[in-house]
Amino acid sequence: MFTENVSRHGSRSATDGEDADLVLALWQKAEAAGALTAKGKQFGPKARALQEAMSTVGYGDLSGRGKREIQDTAVRMEQRLPGLFKQIAGAKEKIDVVSSGQGRAVDSANLFAAALAATDSALKPLIGSTRTDVDLLYFHKAAGGAAYRDYIANDQRLASTLKSLTGQPATHRAARDVLKKLFKGAFVDQLSDDDRVAAATAVYNLYAIAPAMSDESPGGKGWGMERFISERDAAWFGYLSDVEDFYEKGPGFVGSDITYKMADVLLDDFFKQVEAKRAGTGDLGAELRFTHAEEIIPLAALMGLPGSTKGATAEQPYTYADNAWRGAAVAPLGSNVQWDVFRKGGTYLVRMLYNEKETAFKAGCRPIAKGSTFYKLDELERCFGRTNGAS
């Protein structure tokens, strides 16, 4: 009888050109010094072409792949819930669309809405224009994120933990390995430790963003950036990226909820929409929200979604060996959390999909039957500490 979601925007170009600028400046110095390896000679033109493609798309804007991801997600939502959307069309219920107001989230919202409307022309007049709610969908930069921003800027435990994890000898070894694929050893050796790490990180970041830009590659066949970094080194720099996100957006430190408490506003809205439906005060058939990793990752930690249940201690910092958290699984581009609501007599049942897979709610929430992914609304209210429909 109702569905609601929150989705991260689709695949995009890099948010700025800094990584390409940094590594191409170094590449030009090496070229002038005759210090390029055979692979290094290939790297410069590839990196420059990728940078030009991202500039053409617009830094931070949806790529062709990202647009397709969002459109396909909308079509699959309708295919999973054909009865609901027939009901929405028949009863002329409204479909509300809301975004963070940032360009890639607005574009994702509009593309999703258009693709949904294309599944049934009767839905088109029911879909409202995309509206903006910064407090709800960009909360890390809004008033509700003030304490969080202070933590990022000033928390000494955070700073020292990130420094100790990213500054390991393994990082310096990996940085040398990455750069020696592109530049001759003597050229790499004359760089400072910090410069080597910064340049290798930039190479990794170009490698990591390239799949999102696959539609814009020559012939749509990909950029081939994987030839310039080994799997082992890519895995290490991927881990370092996860370290930062884990401590700055995810479960973070045991005993502290500073990284995810601010997501309360979003979880609260999920409940409010269902409770309004139950109370007969809501006239929506669907509520569709579009946001960013900075909101999805804290929400996953707040809700205890799979992989986001375990914080780190000072004695046992975050590593892949002892923590299941992975940014690529928690909040990939186009990731989403969806609640589908069904009424059975006077009982309201909720099913959750996480990245479009049926997913149990956190431990302590009791489904209607063992192994079921359906939960009574009042049980979820109990489980998440809501009283009389209010948080």
Residue pairs with C-beta under 8 A, 6 or more apart in sequence:
1 84
1 87
1 277
1 341
1 342
1 343
2 84
2 273
2 274
2 277
2 282
2 284
2 285
2 286
2 340
2 341
3 77
3 81
3 84
3 285
3 286
3 287
3 338
3 339
3 340
3 341
4 270
4 273
4 274
4 286
4 287
4 288
4 289
4 338
4 339
4 341
5 77
5 287
5 288
5 289
5 336
5 337
5 338
5 339
6 137
6 266
6 270
6 289
6 290
6 291
6 295
6 296
6 299
6 336
6 337
7 70
7 73
7 108
7 112
7 288
7 289
7 290
7 291
7 334
7 335
7 336
8 290
8 291
8 292
8 293
8 295
8 296
8 331
8 332
8 333
8 334
8 335
8 336
9 62
9 66
9 70
9 102
9 104
9 105
9 107
9 108
9 290
9 291
9 292
9 333
9 334
10 62
10 63
10 65
10 66
10 67
10 68
10 69
10 70
10 104
10 108
10 111
10 333
10 334
11 62
11 63
11 65
11 66
11 69
11 211
11 212
11 213
11 333
11 334
12 57
12 60
12 61
12 62
12 63
12 66
12 104
12 212
12 333
13 53
13 54
13 55
13 57
13 58
13 59
13 60
13 61
13 63
13 209
13 212
13 213
14 20
14 54
14 59
14 60
14 205
14 206
14 209
15 59
15 60
16 59
16 60
17 51
17 54
17 55
17 59
18 202
19 201
19 202
19 205
19 206
20 47
20 48
20 50
20 51
20 54
20 202
20 206
21 51
22 198
22 199
22 202
23 47
23 199
23 202
23 203
23 206
24 44
24 47
24 48
24 51
26 183
26 199
27 36
27 40
27 43
27 44
27 47
27 182
28 44
29 35
30 36
30 40
30 182
30 183
30 184
30 187
31 44
33 187
35 183
35 184
35 186
35 187
36 44
36 182
36 183
36 184
37 180
37 181
37 182
37 183
37 184
39 181
39 182
39 227
39 228
40 181
40 182
40 183
42 227
42 228
43 182
43 228
46 223
46 224
46 225
46 228
47 206
49 218
49 223
50 206
50 209
50 210
50 213
50 217
50 223
50 225
53 213
53 216
53 217
54 209
54 213
54 216
56 216
57 63
57 213
57 216
58 103
60 103
60 104
61 103
61 104
61 107
62 70
62 104
62 107
62 108
62 111
63 212
63 213
63 214
63 215
63 216
64 214
64 215
64 216
65 211
65 212
65 213
65 214
65 215
66 104
66 108
66 212
66 333
66 334
67 107
67 111
68 215
69 333
69 334
70 108
70 111
70 112
70 115
70 334
71 111
71 112
71 114
71 115
72 115
73 112
73 334
73 336
73 356
74 111
74 112
74 113
74 115
74 116
74 119
75 115
75 116
75 119
76 356
77 116
77 338
78 85
78 116
78 119
78 120
80 340
81 340
84 285
84 286
84 340
85 116
85 119
85 120
85 123
85 285
86 120
87 93
87 285
88 95
88 123
88 126
88 285
88 286
89 120
89 122
89 123
89 126
91 285
92 126
93 126
93 283
93 284
93 285
93 286
94 126
94 128
94 283
94 284
94 285
95 113
95 116
95 123
95 126
95 127
95 128
95 284
95 285
95 286
95 287
95 288
96 128
96 131
96 284
96 286
96 287
96 288
97 109
97 110
97 112
97 113
97 127
97 128
97 129
97 130
97 131
97 288
97 290
98 109
98 130
98 131
98 132
98 133
98 136
98 137
98 287
98 288
98 289
98 290
99 105
99 106
99 108
99 109
99 130
99 131
99 132
99 133
99 137
99 289
99 290
99 291
100 106
100 132
100 133
100 134
100 137
100 138
100 290
100 291
100 292
100 295
101 132
101 133
101 134
101 137
101 138
102 138
102 292
105 137
105 290
105 291
105 292
106 130
106 132
106 290
108 290
109 130
109 288
109 290
110 130
112 288
112 290
113 127
113 130
113 288
116 123
116 127
117 123
117 124
117 127
126 285
130 290
134 141
134 142
135 142
135 143
135 144
135 265
136 265
136 266
136 269
136 289
137 266
137 289
137 290
137 291
137 292
137 295
138 291
138 292
138 294
138 295
139 145
139 262
139 263
139 265
139 266
139 295
140 148
140 149
140 249
140 262
140 294
140 295
140 298
141 149
144 262
144 265
145 262
147 258
147 262
148 258
148 259
148 261
148 262
151 158
151 258
151 259
152 158
152 248
155 258
157 253
157 314
158 247
158 248
161 247
161 314
161 317
162 243
162 244
162 247
164 317
165 240
165 243
165 317
165 318
166 240
166 243
166 244
170 236
171 197
171 236
171 240
172 193
172 196
172 197
174 200
174 232
174 233
174 236
174 237
175 193
175 196
175 197
175 199
175 200
175 201
176 188
176 196
176 200
177 230
177 232
177 233
178 199
178 200
178 203
178 204
178 228
178 229
178 230
178 233
178 237
179 188
179 191
179 196
179 199
179 200
179 203
180 188
181 228
181 229
181 230
182 203
182 228
188 196
191 199
200 233
200 237
201 237
201 240
203 228
203 229
204 229
204 233
204 234
204 237
204 238
204 241
206 225
207 225
207 226
207 228
207 229
207 234
208 234
208 238
208 241
210 217
210 222
210 223
210 225
211 222
212 333
213 223
214 220
214 222
214 223
217 223
226 234
229 237
238 328
239 319
239 320
241 327
242 318
242 320
242 325
242 326
242 327
243 318
245 293
245 297
245 327
246 252
246 312
246 318
246 323
246 325
246 327
247 253
247 259
247 312
247 318
248 259
249 259
249 260
249 293
249 294
249 297
249 298
250 259
250 260
250 297
250 298
250 300
250 301
250 308
250 325
250 327
250 330
251 259
251 260
251 301
251 308
251 309
251 310
251 311
251 312
251 325
252 258
252 259
252 260
252 301
252 311
252 312
253 311
253 312
253 313
253 314
254 311
254 312
254 313
255 311
256 311
257 302
259 298
259 301
260 297
260 298
260 299
260 301
260 302
261 302
262 298
263 295
263 298
263 299
263 301
263 302
264 302
264 391
266 289
266 295
266 299
267 299
267 302
267 303
267 384
267 391
268 391
269 289
270 339
271 380
271 381
271 384
271 386
271 389
271 391
273 282
273 284
273 287
274 339
274 341
274 348
274 350
274 377
275 377
275 389
276 282
276 284
277 284
277 341
277 348
278 348
278 377
279 389
293 327
293 331
293 335
296 330
296 331
296 335
296 337
297 308
297 327
297 330
297 331
299 305
299 337
300 307
300 308
300 330
300 331
300 337
301 308
303 337
303 361
303 362
304 361
304 362
304 363
305 330
305 337
305 354
305 359
305 362
306 324
306 354
306 359
307 324
307 325
307 326
307 329
307 330
308 325
308 330
309 324
309 362
309 363
310 323
310 324
310 325
312 318
312 323
316 322
318 325
320 326
329 355
332 355
335 355
336 353
336 354
336 355
336 356
337 352
337 353
337 354
338 352
338 353
338 354
338 356
339 350
339 351
339 352
339 353
340 350
340 351
340 352
340 353
341 348
341 349
341 350
341 377
342 348
342 349
342 350
342 351
342 374
343 349
347 376
348 376
348 377
348 378
349 368
349 374
349 375
349 376
349 377
350 374
350 375
350 376
350 377
350 380
351 358
351 373
351 374
351 375
352 358
352 359
352 360
352 361
352 373
353 359
358 373
359 373
360 367
360 373
361 367
361 375
361 380
361 383
362 383
364 383
365 375
365 379
365 380
365 383
365 384
366 375
366 379
366 383
367 373
367 374
367 375
368 374
368 375
368 376
375 383
381 387
381 389
384 391
385 391
